[in-house]
């Protein structure tokens, strides 16, 4: 049920299944308050038959069990989920700290951001409408995104707010430039990273 090393899990899985036993990855995808209320969300990796065997054990302490696929898939899902959540927390903290430093009201901004990509999220807006369907014509180009990130960095330096997530984002859009795609939509970065990835 923990979030641990994928390679360690796969080695244990191989060792245990070789002895004709089952070993399931079932990390929890919600926080402690949900555990107290028995509203956990379990991610499960393994054969469907194994899921059926463990469901009666998990059901009393959870609201939902999600089968992610083969062994290891739930752990992969949890690690990537936590990666996205953690980076989002850092980016939001940086933006809110910068907003406070320049004298803006965060409640005003939070309500405003709900009506923009910043608050609605690129997974619900940009990616489904652009990169997922192979449309890289610029709704908002990587060139403009990088320009605005530089402007934010200038503000951060002036007001003493470090914006490390923004600096990393500049590097990624610079990567998009090295691929000759700086004037493509900013979501084209997904296409570039997928082409660069090594699949085992």
Secondary structure, DSSP 8 states (H G I E B T S, - for coil): -----HHHHHHHHHHHHTTT----B--B-S-HHHHHTT-EEEEEES-HHHHHHHHHHHHTTEEEEEEEESTTHHHHHHHHHHHHHHHHHHHHHHHHHHHHHTT--HHHHHHHHTTSHHHH-TTTTHHHHTGGGT--S-SSBHHHHHHHHHHHHHHHHHHT---HHHHHHHHHHHHHHHTT-TTSBTTHHHHHHHHH----
